[in-house]
Amino acid sequence: MTRFLAIFAFLVSATSALAQSYPDYNSTTVNDYAGLLDDASEARLITQLEELKKDTGVEMTVLTLSRQDMFAPDQTLEAFATGLFNEWGIGNKTSNDGVLVMVLRTDRAMHIELGDGFGRDWDRTTARVIDRSFMPAFKEDRYQDGIEAGVTDTIDTIVTPFLAGEDAPTGSGTNNWVWAIVVAVFGGIGALVFKDKFVKMKKCPECGQRHLDRTRHVKTKATKMTAGDGDMITTCSNCTYRDVVPYTISRISTSKSSSSFGGGSSSGGGASGKW
């Protein structure tokens, strides 16, 4: 009887541990385990998030999974996101300004988790970003478009004004025109504070306007054996400026990246969305 109870206790413990496990990460920027991104899109996101980390110190990461019940079937989506955020330690340990964008394709759900540094005042803004930039594309199964648009909106609407010392906006999300004005104001503040940081905020060398856009064209895909290559193309929508710079794509690694997150934590700030 004692042996039976011991075995039963072990099985219960093992089942509980399995029910609350978390996926590991291979990158601190993008882990596309659900295969929602093509190579070019993933390269653009990696570059965007690497530049964000380099220029501001903010760690923002994108994770796509098929479904949650593979890891934590008994948890809510919000609890799963918070637990994963803390398990990985996303964000700077002191400032706690990390951001997790998690998309679950089969569950047709997503969550943006914010580090403790943001405070809960930014939850409403996060929900608006999800509804405005992620959901429209996700409802049409255009996950790649939604993720790229949503990541940019998250940086512009949440991260940039937060770093500029602005308070989270208040008011109802139904007044779209009011919200558009708020976004425009924050965009202006962000351009002044980080004008030399992000490509879209830099002035064009030819016309002097802030209408630059950067894309990456993959010419040769990287493999586990060889590096790839491509062109980083910067253009201006206001004039004919165009600059092409070759870049190298690192070989695909089969082991976990040596880089790691900064030890940040979250108490559940952020918002979820379903489609």
Number of C-alpha atoms within 10 A of each C-alpha: 6 7 8 9 10 11 12 12 12 12 12 12 12 11 11 13 12 14 16 17 16 18 14 11 16 17 18 23 22 20 21 20 15 15 13 19 21 10 12 16 19 20 18 17 20 19 15 21 23 19 16 19 16 12 13 14 16 24 25 27 24 22 20 21 20 17 17 21 13 14 16 20 15 13 15 11 20 18 14 21 27 23 21 22 28 18 16 19 21 29 31 19 16 12 15 23 25 30 29 23 23 24 30 19 20 11 14 15 18 26 23 25 27 33 29 21 20 23 17 16 14 19 21 18 22 24 17 19 23 24 17 16 20 26 22 16 18 21 13 10 15 15 21 18 17 21 26 19 16 21 22 18 20 22 19 19 23 25 22 22 22 19 16 14 8 12 13 18 17 12 10 11 14 9 9 11 10 13 18 11 11 15 18 14 13 21 17 15 16 23 19 12 15 18 16 13 16 16 18 17 21 18 16 22 12 12 13 13 15 18 17 22 17 16 16 21 18 20 13 13 17 18 13 10 9 12 14 17 16 18 16 17 15 18 17 22 13 14 14 10 14 16 12 15 10 13 14 15 17 14 14 14 12 8 7 11 11 8 9 14 18 19 17 24 28 26 17 22 23 28 20 20 17 15 16
